[in-house]
Amino acid sequence: MNRSFATALVLPLLAACADATPAGLEPGVSRVLAEIRAATISEVAYHVRLDIPADRAVAVEGSIEASFVWNDPESREIVLDFKDPEQRVRSVSNEAGEVSWRAEFDHIVLDPDDFRAGEENRVEIEFEAGDEALNRNDEFLYTLFVPDRAHFSLPVFDQPDLKARVSWELTVPEGWVAVANGPAESGPPVPPELAGEGMAENAGDSTGPRTYTFAPSRPIPTYLMAFAAGRFTIEQAERDGRRYRMYHRETDTGKVERNRAEIFDLVARSMAWMEDYTGIDYPFEKYDFVLIPPFQYGGMEHPGAVFYRASSLFLDESATQNARMGRASLIAHETAHMWFGDLVTMRWFDDVWTKEVFANFLAAKMVHPSFPEVDHDLRFLLAHHPAAYGVDRTAGANPVRQPLENLREAGTLYGAIIYQKAPIAMRQLELRVGERLMQVGLQRYLENHAYGNAAWPDLIAILDERTPADLQAWSRMWVEEPGRPTLRVTIEGEPGAWSPVVEQSDPFGRGRLWPQELLLVESRGLRSRVAASLEVSEARQSFPRWAGRVEPRWILPNGRGVEYGLFVLDDPQLYRLLEDVAGIPSPLLRGAAWMVIRDALLEGQLEPAVVLDRALFALQSETDEQLVGMLAGVVTSTWWSFLTPEQRSERAPALEAAFRSGMAAAETASLKATWYQGWRSLVVTDEGIDRLRALWAGDDSIPGLPLAEQDFTTLAVDLAVRGVPDVDAVLDEQEARITNPDRRERFAFIRPALSPDEAEREAFFASLADADRREREPWVISGLSALTHPLRQEHALQFLRPGLDLLEEIQATGDIFFPGRWLDALIGGHQTPEASAVVAAFLEDRPDLPPRLKAKVLQSYDGLRRAAAIVHGDTDGLTRTF
């Protein structure tokens, strides 16, 4: 949208707020304040200078020069965002000298008399940078400003629709290197010990603090401003005439060598694919990327300085096919963001899902060439549907697009609905309009809004102009509404004239109908065939023209793998499907069938032991590695969540033997790893624990599957949670084995959670009430998961209520995924009515819980609620809502 046109629209609406000083001022960044600034401030640029001390106990000091054009007919005060300004601001000035200002909540409010309307203005602020978003470690630090945390460390206009050019000037300790959004303009040589492959010509000695300056970036929002500094080794490579740099802290040179070329290849392939698909050259000056050991996310798409979790890219030799595809998808996802999210950014965080859906949707396409042997439709099904269903089946289901009045709540928007359900909706949209029109529409969307901002309706409008389909109505149902439809498939008629009937209902009881096309696949005898492709848009639809003379054994309604809903078959069909599923010829259809079967288990229609037995039977003959991984997941999740300890004890010897046989018979290291990880996760027998110990000690091995340092660490954790008698000696030895300092520090952090001493475990949990102890969020989740392992759930029951009581503080102090991950780790190991009652009581005691946090609790609680009901025979409890 043209800015002057936007101003004409917004300013009259805000005139009523003119008497406020200023309007929308409250903790966080309110939508009202953001709209005022978007209408009155433009052409923003920042130059940030920071002095980073070697001792992380010493504050980072710096200054920021912000330039902007200000044009406010109401002459309201100018507001920058900065946390704790009373304590952190040292001075505020402009070209004329000192500027009058005051602190309001987490804002710096500037006197408008010190600035010129309609002209470029500059303000310089000297400050102490807040550590909250700087992620400081002894040997490195990195920023993470998404969604609204830039102002936790820097004074800025912290909203996505005030894009700015940012330049950095960073003074760092001796021996450190730095990377930021823009190209490096000047800086010292790379310390020789940090010069990896391709960097020899840049190496050299220097002493004392080192200063790096970086050229201004192209316009980006504040949440994408980024730098990292520390003792990072730098690897350099050239692909297709473009130079890439990778910064990392991995000390295992063999691991680096095994992964290095493939990582650079995947980045380059993703870049080439995106340039071809969009018709737009890479829109930023460089693509450097940093591999960070304790990074909170899989990746973050800062232009010029992409951040990845190190373990997601540096894979061990024991990595599965799924892990390798996950790495390719992650790189593709972050690369797609360079166009969708970075070049074109959402106007407000209620549309944060748009950048994520575009990235996931395109990443699924991008990985095809790297894995030609893989069934990518099956990959899409397994990567998206289970996680999306895991939220949409719950009482806490949320729509894809959610209203947002203040950016301080933006982190609660993230989750599986954005990352997994939204790409399914995009696939369905592509089916409606066609692949070519979808590509043209996305190209036009980028061209119209390059280096600016846009919203989801902008894309729908582009596509709606070019198709007779009512995309506005489709979008309202799939994007604006929560939940998934229930679709019951029955076979009606009489001998010689059987036909399918599909009944659609709304699990929330609001009478809504989700328009979508189903591909019905029917089985007659030992053969399956496509029976119908049909649009479901009514509450009940019969399809007599697909009638058959012989009654089908079953009808599978999700034959494309992109259909979405709770697909319910009547009991005769369901049991015949369960009997036949292992022999269905198509891997995609086998995967789709298991989605139906798994839902039937969770709805109480199938007994857990029956599902476990059939999944184990299907595993013995399964040839597709993706489905081996999925079936192993069905077995292990059913094993821990839906069987009693007595049932597990009875079945364990045969189950462990079946997994060992599969591991021995597997023909590739990747497939062996899939079987191995399944076996390792479910071991409970003395014989199985003895073999875990022998593998950890090096007295046993798995032919064809080399184990790496992290595998041995995981084995030590497995032994600890299984309560082996000399666990302290095992943990002592394992800690001594770890050579990488970051991994050793992580192990030392989680070790108290592994202790056989219950008092020590309780002290570890109590320590997590301190926000400083929660800084390294992945470490916290690992430790909490060890505390609440299913084998320890009786002792862990005491942690449930205090862990729930911490939730609001965790949301306020943690990053965007932390509340959901905290809840999953806290609740996920439980299956008893006592644990279920604790969570239910918390929800009843806290009617004042913010709605989005309540939804997060309901989402994580759903698995426990179902497990407690199913295991203990109270399936009426499955219908309970809050």
ZAMARGU-4260 file (C-alpha; in steps of 0.2 Angstrom, whole numbers, plus 5000, padded with zeros to 4 digits):
<rodrens>
0) 5000/5000/5000 | 5006/5018/4996 | 5012/5026/5012 | 5003/5043/5009 | 4987/5033/5005
5) 4989/5023/5021 | 4992/5040/5031 | 4976/5047/5024 | 4966/5032/5030 | 4974/5030/5047
10) 4976/5048/5053 | 4958/5052/5054 | 4955/5036/5064 | 4968/5041/5076 | 4963/5059/5078
15) 4952/5054/5093 | 4968/5049/5101 | 4977/5065/5099 | 4974/5071/5117 | 4983/5055/5123
20) 5001/5058/5127 | 5004/5048/5116 | 4990/5036/5111 | 4993/5017/5113 | 5006/5019/5126
25) 5007/5004/5137 | 5019/4989/5141 | 5025/4981/5125 | 5021/4988/5108 | 5002/4990/5106
30) 4994/4990/5089 | 4987/5007/5091 | 5005/5014/5094 | 5011/5004/5079 | 4998/5011/5068
35) 5002/5029/5073 | 5020/5027/5070 | 5018/5018/5053 | 5007/5032/5047 | 5019/5046/5053
40) 5037/5039/5052 | 5046/5033/5037 | 5063/5031/5029 | 5071/5024/5045 | 5089/5019/5047
45) 5100/5014/5062 | 5118/5014/5065 | 5122/5003/5081 | 5139/5004/5090 | 5142/4991/5104
50) 5157/4988/5115 | 5156/4969/5120 | 5167/4965/5135 | 5176/4948/5138 | 5167/4946/5155
55) 5149/4943/5152 | 5145/4949/5169 | 5150/4967/5163 | 5137/4976/5154 | 5137/4979/5135
60) 5138/4998/5132 | 5133/5006/5116 | 5125/5020/5106 | 5112/5020/5092 | 5109/5034/5079
65) 5092/5033/5072 | 5087/5043/5057 | 5069/5045/5051 | 5057/5056/5043 | 5043/5062/5054
70) 5027/5069/5048 | 5013/5070/5061 | 4999/5083/5059 | 4995/5081/5077 | 5012/5084/5083
75) 5011/5069/5095 | 5027/5064/5105 | 5039/5052/5096 | 5040/5035/5104 | 5055/5023/5103
80) 5054/5006/5112 | 5067/5001/5125 | 5066/4990/5140 | 5070/4998/5157 | 5074/5015/5150
85) 5076/5023/5167 | 5091/5012/5171 | 5098/5010/5154 | 5098/5026/5145 | 5113/5037/5147
90) 5109/5051/5136 | 5098/5057/5121 | 5103/5070/5109 | 5102/5076/5091 | 5111/5088/5080
95) 5105/5103/5091 | 5111/5095/5107 | 5102/5087/5121 | 5084/5081/5118 | 5070/5081/5131
100) 5063/5064/5135 | 5055/5054/5148 | 5052/5035/5152 | 5035/5027/5150 | 5034/5008/5153
105) 5047/5001/5141 | 5047/5017/5130 | 5057/5032/5127 | 5046/5047/5124 | 5053/5061/5114
110) 5048/5079/5115 | 5041/5084/5097 | 5047/5101/5099 | 5065/5095/5097 | 5061/5088/5079
115) 5057/5094/5062 | 5040/5089/5054 | 5042/5083/5036 | 5061/5082/5036 | 5074/5069/5041
120) 5078/5069/5059 | 5092/5061/5069 | 5092/5055/5087 | 5107/5047/5096 | 5105/5037/5111
125) 5119/5031/5122 | 5113/5016/5133 | 5117/5000/5142 | 5111/4986/5131 | 5100/4973/5139
130) 5106/4955/5140 | 5089/4948/5138 | 5090/4946/5119 | 5109/4946/5117 | 5111/4927/5123
135) 5128/4930/5131 | 5140/4915/5134 | 5158/4915/5140 | 5165/4913/5122 | 5151/4920/5111
140) 5135/4929/5110 | 5121/4931/5097 | 5106/4941/5096 | 5088/4935/5094 | 5075/4949/5092
145) 5060/4940/5086 | 5046/4944/5088 | 5048/4960/5099 | 5064/4958/5108 | 5075/4970/5099
150) 5069/4984/5111 | 5075/4972/5125 | 5092/4977/5120 | 5092/4992/5109 | 5081/5008/5107
155) 5071/5006/5091 | 5054/5007/5083 | 5051/4989/5086 | 5037/4984/5074 | 5038/4975/5058
160) 5031/4988/5046 | 5044/5001/5050 | 5058/4993/5040 | 5075/5001/5042 | 5093/5000/5035
165) 5104/4994/5049 | 5123/4996/5050 | 5133/4988/5065 | 5150/4993/5073 | 5155/4980/5085
170) 5170/4980/5096 | 5173/4963/5103 | 5186/4954/5114 | 5203/4948/5108 | 5202/4932/5098
175) 5184/4935/5093 | 5176/4937/5076 | 5159/4945/5071 | 5146/4943/5058 | 5130/4954/5055
180) 5117/4958/5042 | 5127/4969/5030 | 5144/4966/5022 | 5159/4969/5032 | 5167/4985/5028
185) 5182/4984/5039 | 5189/4972/5053 | 5205/4963/5059 | 5211/4947/5051 | 5204/4931/5056
190) 5213/4923/5071 | 5223/4908/5063 | 5215/4895/5075 | 5198/4901/5068 | 5202/4901/5050
195) 5194/4885/5043 | 5194/4879/5025 | 5194/4893/5012 | 5199/4906/5024 | 5218/4905/5024
200) 5220/4921/5015 | 5210/4930/5028 | 5220/4924/5043 | 5232/4934/5053 | 5237/4939/5071
205) 5230/4954/5081 | 5230/4958/5099 | 5218/4968/5110 | 5200/4971/5107 | 5194/4970/5088
210) 5182/4982/5080 | 5171/4976/5065 | 5161/4988/5054 | 5147/4982/5043 | 5139/4992/5029
215) 5120/4996/5030 | 5108/4982/5026 | 5094/4983/5014 | 5078/4988/5023 | 5073/4975/5036
220) 5062/4975/5051 | 5069/4976/5068 | 5066/4957/5072 | 5078/4953/5058 | 5092/4964/5064
225) 5106/4952/5070 | 5124/4949/5074 | 5134/4936/5082 | 5152/4937/5089 | 5164/4925/5098
230) 5176/4911/5095 | 5169/4904/5079 | 5178/4895/5066 | 5175/4901/5049 | 5173/4890/5033
235) 5171/4898/5016 | 5165/4890/5000 | 5159/4896/4983 | 5144/4889/4974 | 5137/4896/4957
240) 5148/4911/4958 | 5142/4916/4975 | 5153/4916/4991 | 5146/4908/5007 | 5153/4909/5025
245) 5149/4897/5039 | 5153/4901/5057 | 5153/4887/5069 | 5161/4880/5086 | 5162/4862/5082
250) 5179/4854/5088 | 5176/4837/5079 | 5186/4840/5063 | 5179/4824/5056 | 5161/4829/5059
255) 5165/4846/5050 | 5173/4838/5035 | 5159/4825/5033 | 5145/4838/5033 | 5154/4854/5026
260) 5151/4851/5007 | 5134/4845/5009 | 5128/4860/5020 | 5135/4872/5007 | 5128/4862/4993
265) 5110/4862/5001 | 5111/4881/5004 | 5116/4884/4986 | 5103/4873/4979 | 5090/4881/4989
270) 5096/4898/4983 | 5095/4893/4965 | 5078/4885/4967 | 5071/4901/4975 | 5078/4912/4962
275) 5071/4901/4948 | 5054/4900/4956 | 5051/4918/4961 | 5060/4926/4946 | 5069/4937/4958
280) 5088/4937/4962 | 5093/4934/4980 | 5087/4951/4987 | 5102/4954/5000 | 5120/4957/4999
285) 5127/4941/5006 | 5122/4924/5014 | 5133/4921/5029 | 5126/4908/5042 | 5131/4904/5060
290) 5129/4887/5068 | 5125/4890/5087 | 5126/4875/5099 | 5112/4881/5111 | 5101/4890/5098
295) 5083/4891/5104 | 5076/4886/5086 | 5080/4876/5072 | 5085/4891/5062 | 5081/4910/5061
300) 5081/4919/5044 | 5091/4935/5048 | 5097/4941/5031 | 5116/4941/5029 | 5117/4932/5046
305) 5106/4916/5046 | 5107/4907/5062 | 5105/4888/5064 | 5106/4876/5079 | 5122/4867/5076
310) 5116/4850/5079 | 5103/4852/5065 | 5116/4854/5052 | 5131/4845/5059 | 5124/4827/5058
315) 5132/4811/5065 | 5136/4796/5055 | 5121/4788/5064 | 5109/4801/5057 | 5093/4794/5049
320) 5085/4798/5032 | 5073/4808/5042 | 5087/4818/5050 | 5095/4821/5033 | 5079/4827/5025
325) 5075/4838/5041 | 5092/4847/5038 | 5088/4850/5020 | 5070/4856/5024 | 5077/4868/5037
330) 5090/4875/5026 | 5077/4877/5012 | 5064/4885/5025 | 5077/4898/5030 | 5082/4902/5012
335) 5064/4904/5007 | 5062/4917/5021 | 5074/4928/5011 | 5060/4931/4999 | 5045/4928/5010
340) 5047/4937/5027 | 5063/4946/5023 | 5060/4954/5006 | 5041/4955/5009 | 5037/4956/5028
345) 5020/4955/5036 | 5013/4971/5042 | 5009/4965/5059 | 5012/4949/5069 | 4994/4943/5067
350) 5001/4938/5050 | 5017/4930/5056 | 5010/4914/5049 | 5011/4920/5031 | 5030/4920/5031
355) 5031/4903/5039 | 5018/4895/5028 | 5027/4901/5012 | 5043/4895/5019 | 5037/4878/5024
360) 5026/4876/5008 | 5041/4880/4997 | 5054/4870/5007 | 5043/4855/5004 | 5045/4858/4985
365) 5064/4862/4987 | 5070/4846/4995 | 5064/4835/4980 | 5079/4836/4970 | 5091/4832/4984
370) 5081/4816/4988 | 5075/4809/4972 | 5072/4792/4980 | 5060/4798/4992 | 5041/4799/4991
375) 5039/4817/4994 | 5020/4817/4995 | 5022/4804/5009 | 5035/4815/5017 | 5023/4830/5017
380) 5010/4820/5025 | 5021/4814/5039 | 5030/4830/5042 | 5014/4840/5043 | 4998/4831/5048
385) 5002/4823/5064 | 5009/4839/5072 | 4994/4849/5066 | 4982/4836/5072 | 4991/4836/5088
390) 4984/4854/5091 | 4968/4854/5081 | 4960/4839/5090 | 4962/4848/5107 | 4951/4860/5116
395) 4965/4873/5114 | 4964/4873/5095 | 4968/4890/5088 | 4965/4897/5070 | 4979/4900/5058
400) 4977/4919/5059 | 4974/4926/5076 | 4970/4944/5082 | 4985/4952/5091 | 4983/4969/5100
405) 5001/4970/5108 | 5017/4962/5102 | 5022/4956/5119 | 5009/4942/5116 | 5016/4938/5098
410) 5026/4923/5104 | 5010/4914/5109 | 5005/4914/5091 | 5018/4901/5086 | 5015/4883/5085
415) 5010/4868/5074 | 4995/4877/5067 | 5007/4890/5059 | 5021/4878/5054 | 5011/4862/5050
420) 4993/4866/5047 | 4995/4881/5036 | 5006/4872/5023 | 4992/4859/5021 | 4980/4873/5018
425) 4992/4880/5005 | 4993/4863/4996 | 4974/4863/4996 | 4974/4881/4989 | 4987/4876/4976
430) 4975/4861/4971 | 4961/4873/4969 | 4970/4886/4958 | 4984/4875/4950 | 5003/4875/4952
435) 5006/4888/4938 | 4993/4901/4945 | 5000/4899/4962 | 5018/4902/4956 | 5012/4917/4946
440) 5002/4924/4961 | 5017/4922/4973 | 5028/4931/4960 | 5016/4945/4959 | 5015/4946/4978
445) 5034/4948/4979 | 5035/4961/4965 | 5021/4972/4972 | 5028/4973/4990 | 5047/4971/4988
450) 5056/4978/5003 | 5039/4982/5010 | 5025/4974/5020 | 5010/4964/5015 | 4996/4954/5023
455) 4987/4937/5018 | 4972/4946/5010 | 4984/4954/4998 | 4989/4936/4991 | 4971/4930/4991
460) 4966/4946/4981 | 4979/4942/4968 | 4974/4924/4966 | 4955/4928/4967 | 4956/4939/4952
465) 4962/4925/4942 | 4951/4910/4947 | 4932/4907/4947 | 4934/4899/4964 | 4928/4909/4979
470) 4944/4910/4988 | 4938/4922/5001 | 4926/4910/5008 | 4938/4896/5007 | 4951/4907/5017
475) 4938/4912/5030 | 4936/4893/5034 | 4953/4887/5033 | 4963/4902/5040 | 4951/4911/5051
480) 4943/4897/5060 | 4951/4884/5072 | 4949/4865/5073 | 4947/4852/5059 | 4931/4844/5052
485) 4925/4827/5057 | 4921/4817/5041 | 4912/4800/5044 | 4913/4788/5029 | 4900/4774/5028
490) 4895/4762/5014 | 4876/4762/5011 | 4865/4754/4999 | 4861/4736/4995 | 4870/4721/4987
495) 4874/4727/4969 | 4872/4745/4973 | 4884/4750/4986 | 4889/4769/4987 | 4900/4779/4999
500) 4892/4792/5010 | 4902/4806/5018 | 4895/4816/5033 | 4904/4832/5039 | 4902/4839/5056
505) 4910/4853/5067 | 4918/4846/5083 | 4915/4863/5091 | 4896/4862/5087 | 4895/4878/5078
510) 4888/4870/5062 | 4904/4875/5051 | 4908/4866/5035 | 4926/4865/5028 | 4926/4865/5009
515) 4939/4853/5003 | 4941/4840/4990 | 4943/4821/4995 | 4951/4807/4985 | 4941/4792/4990
520) 4951/4775/4988 | 4941/4759/4990 | 4947/4741/4993 | 4938/4727/4985 | 4946/4710/4989
525) 4965/4712/4989 | 4965/4727/4977 | 4963/4745/4980 | 4958/4758/4968 | 4953/4777/4967
530) 4934/4777/4968 | 4930/4796/4968 | 4938/4813/4968 | 4924/4824/4976 | 4921/4841/4983
535) 4914/4840/5001 | 4904/4856/5005 | 4888/4849/5013 | 4884/4841/5029 | 4879/4824/5021
540) 4884/4819/5003 | 4880/4802/4995 | 4889/4798/4979 | 4878/4785/4970 | 4887/4787/4953
545) 4902/4778/4961 | 4891/4764/4967 | 4899/4746/4965 | 4892/4729/4964 | 4903/4722/4977
550) 4903/4731/4995 | 4921/4738/4998 | 4931/4731/5012 | 4935/4749/5017 | 4935/4767/5010
555) 4950/4778/5013 | 4945/4796/5012 | 4962/4804/5012 | 4970/4796/4997 | 4980/4811/4991
560) 4988/4814/5008 | 4983/4832/5009 | 4965/4830/5015 | 4963/4836/5032 | 4951/4831/5046
565) 4946/4817/5059 | 4942/4803/5046 | 4930/4791/5055 | 4926/4774/5048 | 4913/4763/5055
570) 4920/4748/5065 | 4919/4735/5052 | 4928/4746/5039 | 4941/4751/5052 | 4945/4733/5058
575) 4947/4727/5040 | 4958/4742/5036 | 4969/4738/5051 | 4970/4720/5044 | 4975/4726/5027
580) 4986/4741/5030 | 5002/4732/5029 | 4998/4725/5012 | 4992/4742/5004 | 5004/4744/4988
585) 5006/4763/4989 | 5017/4770/5003 | 5007/4786/5003 | 4991/4776/5006 | 4999/4766/5019
590) 5004/4782/5028 | 4986/4790/5026 | 4979/4774/5033 | 4989/4775/5048 | 4983/4793/5051
595) 4966/4786/5052 | 4971/4772/5063 | 4980/4783/5075 | 4966/4795/5077 | 4954/4780/5080
600) 4966/4775/5094 | 4966/4792/5102 | 4947/4793/5100 | 4945/4777/5110 | 4938/4767/5095
605) 4953/4755/5095 | 4962/4746/5109 | 4980/4752/5112 | 4986/4734/5112 | 4978/4730/5095
610) 4986/4745/5087 | 5003/4741/5095 | 5002/4723/5088 | 4997/4728/5071 | 5010/4742/5070
615) 5023/4730/5075 | 5017/4717/5062 | 5017/4730/5049 | 5035/4735/5054 | 5042/4718/5050
620) 5037/4720/5031 | 5039/4739/5029 | 5051/4744/5016 | 5049/4763/5015 | 5061/4771/5028
625) 5049/4785/5031 | 5036/4773/5036 | 5048/4763/5047 | 5051/4779/5056 | 5033/4783/5057
630) 5028/4765/5063 | 5042/4765/5076 | 5034/4781/5082 | 5017/4774/5083 | 5024/4759/5093
635) 5034/4769/5105 | 5021/4782/5109 | 5008/4769/5111 | 5020/4759/5122 | 5023/4774/5134
640) 5007/4783/5134 | 4993/4769/5132 | 5000/4753/5141 | 5001/4751/5159 | 5017/4746/5167
645) 5011/4728/5169 | 5007/4727/5150 | 5024/4734/5146 | 5033/4722/5157 | 5023/4707/5149
650) 5026/4713/5131 | 5044/4720/5133 | 5055/4705/5128 | 5046/4701/5112 | 5045/4720/5107
655) 5063/4723/5110 | 5068/4707/5101 | 5058/4713/5086 | 5067/4729/5085 | 5084/4721/5087
660) 5079/4710/5073 | 5074/4724/5062 | 5090/4733/5066 | 5101/4718/5061 | 5091/4715/5045
665) 5092/4734/5039 | 5103/4736/5024 | 5108/4754/5026 | 5116/4764/5040 | 5101/4776/5040
670) 5088/4762/5041 | 5098/4754/5055 | 5098/4771/5064 | 5079/4772/5063 | 5077/4754/5071
675) 5091/4758/5083 | 5083/4774/5090 | 5066/4765/5091 | 5074/4751/5101 | 5084/4762/5112
680) 5069/4773/5117 | 5058/4758/5123 | 5070/4747/5132 | 5065/4741/5149 | 5071/4723/5151
685) 5087/4719/5161 | 5094/4711/5145 | 5090/4727/5135 | 5098/4738/5148 | 5113/4727/5149
690) 5115/4729/5130 | 5113/4748/5132 | 5127/4748/5144 | 5138/4737/5133 | 5136/4749/5119
695) 5139/4764/5130 | 5155/4755/5137 | 5161/4750/5120 | 5160/4732/5124 | 5147/4730/5110
700) 5143/4738/5093 | 5130/4738/5080 | 5138/4732/5063 | 5136/4745/5050 | 5131/4759/5062
705) 5145/4769/5069 | 5140/4779/5085 | 5147/4796/5089 | 5150/4806/5104 | 5132/4812/5106
710) 5125/4794/5104 | 5136/4789/5119 | 5129/4804/5129 | 5112/4799/5124 | 5115/4781/5130
715) 5122/4788/5147 | 5105/4797/5149 | 5095/4782/5144 | 5105/4772/5158 | 5102/4786/5170
720) 5083/4787/5168 | 5082/4768/5169 | 5091/4768/5186 | 5106/4758/5184 | 5115/4755/5200
725) 5131/4764/5197 | 5124/4778/5187 | 5135/4791/5195 | 5151/4782/5189 | 5143/4781/5171
730) 5139/4800/5171 | 5156/4804/5178 | 5165/4794/5164 | 5153/4801/5151 | 5156/4819/5156
735) 5175/4816/5155 | 5173/4809/5137 | 5165/4824/5130 | 5178/4834/5121 | 5168/4849/5114
740) 5167/4863/5128 | 5149/4868/5123 | 5143/4850/5124 | 5152/4847/5140 | 5144/4862/5148
745) 5127/4856/5142 | 5129/4839/5150 | 5135/4847/5166 | 5119/4858/5166 | 5107/4843/5164
750) 5117/4831/5175 | 5107/4834/5191 | 5091/4830/5182 | 5099/4813/5179 | 5104/4809/5197
755) 5097/4794/5206 | 5095/4805/5221 | 5078/4812/5221 | 5083/4827/5232 | 5095/4832/5219
760) 5082/4830/5205 | 5070/4841/5215 | 5084/4854/5218 | 5087/4855/5199 | 5068/4858/5196
765) 5067/4871/5210 | 5082/4880/5202 | 5072/4882/5186 | 5062/4895/5195 | 5076/4907/5192
770) 5075/4915/5175 | 5094/4915/5173 | 5094/4896/5174 | 5082/4896/5160 | 5093/4906/5148
775) 5098/4891/5137 | 5081/4884/5133 | 5086/4868/5124 | 5096/4863/5139 | 5081/4866/5151
780) 5070/4856/5140 | 5082/4841/5140 | 5084/4842/5159 | 5065/4843/5162 | 5062/4829/5150
785) 5074/4818/5160 | 5065/4823/5176 | 5048/4818/5169 | 5052/4802/5159 | 5038/4790/5159
790) 5049/4778/5171 | 5050/4793/5183 | 5032/4799/5182 | 5027/4794/5200 | 5041/4805/5207
795) 5038/4819/5194 | 5020/4821/5199 | 5026/4834/5212 | 5033/4845/5198 | 5017/4847/5188
800) 5008/4861/5198 | 5023/4872/5202 | 5029/4870/5184 | 5012/4876/5178 | 5012/4890/5190
805) 5028/4896/5182 | 5020/4897/5165 | 5016/4915/5164 | 5034/4920/5170 | 5041/4908/5157
810) 5030/4916/5143 | 5036/4934/5149 | 5055/4929/5150 | 5057/4915/5137 | 5058/4915/5118
815) 5043/4911/5107 | 5043/4892/5107 | 5048/4890/5126 | 5031/4890/5134 | 5024/4876/5123
820) 5040/4866/5124 | 5040/4868/5143 | 5023/4862/5144 | 5026/4847/5133 | 5041/4842/5143
825) 5032/4845/5160 | 5016/4835/5155 | 5022/4823/5142 | 5029/4809/5152 | 5013/4807/5162
830) 4998/4795/5159 | 4989/4793/5176 | 4972/4800/5182 | 4982/4809/5196 | 4993/4819/5184
835) 4977/4823/5174 | 4968/4829/5189 | 4983/4841/5193 | 4982/4849/5176 | 4963/4850/5177
840) 4963/4858/5194 | 4976/4871/5188 | 4964/4875/5173 | 4949/4877/5185 | 4959/4887/5198
845) 4965/4899/5185 | 4950/4907/5176 | 4961/4922/5174 | 4974/4913/5164 | 4977/4923/5148
850) 4967/4914/5134 | 4982/4910/5123 | 4992/4903/5137 | 4976/4893/5142 | 4976/4886/5125
855) 4994/4881/5126 | 4990/4871/5142 | 4975/4863/5134 | 4986/4858/5119 | 4999/4850/5129
860) 4987/4842/5141 | 4977/4833/5128 | 4989/4818/5126 | 4989/4816/5145 | 4970/4818/5146
865) 4967/4804/5133 | 4981/4793/5140 | 4973/4793/5157 | 4956/4790/5150 | 4960/4776/5139
870) 4973/4767/5150 | 4960/4767/5165 | 4945/4764/5155 | 4936/4781/5156 | 4934/4785/5138
875) 4919/4796/5143 | 4933/4808/5148 | 4938/4810/5130 | 4924/4822/5127 | 4928/4834/5142
880) 4932/4852/5137 | 4937/4867/5148
</rodrens>
